[in-house]
Amino acid sequence: MEIPIPKTYALSFVCFLVMAWMMAVLVDRTDVFSALGGAKLGGLTWLGFAATIGLTANLYSDKPLSAYLIDAGYQLAHMVTMGIILAVWR
C-alpha cells in the first residue's frame, strides 16, 4: 500500500519536528552552548540511534549497503546541523 505524496511529506515533517524537539531537550539537559558541543551531541545521537537503527533495518532488507550509507550520511548531516543550530540558538 502506497501512501499519497502529500501525506508522506506531512508525516516526514512531523517526524523531523519531533526529532528537533527531542534534540532541543537533550541540548538543554546537557547544557550544550557552543556549535562544537551541538555538533558533538548531534553526532553522538546519530551514532547511538539513527546509524544503529538504520543499519539493522538495512540488514533485513534487500537494499545494498550503499543505500544505507547514503541515508546514514544524510541523517548524520541533518542531526549535526540540528545540534549546532539548537545549541547556538539557546
Secondary structure by P-SEA (a helix, b strand, c coil): ccccaaaaaaaaaaaaaaaaaaaaaaaaaaccccaaaaaaaaaaaaaacaaaaaaaaaaaccccaaaaaaaaaaaaaaaaaaaaaaaaac
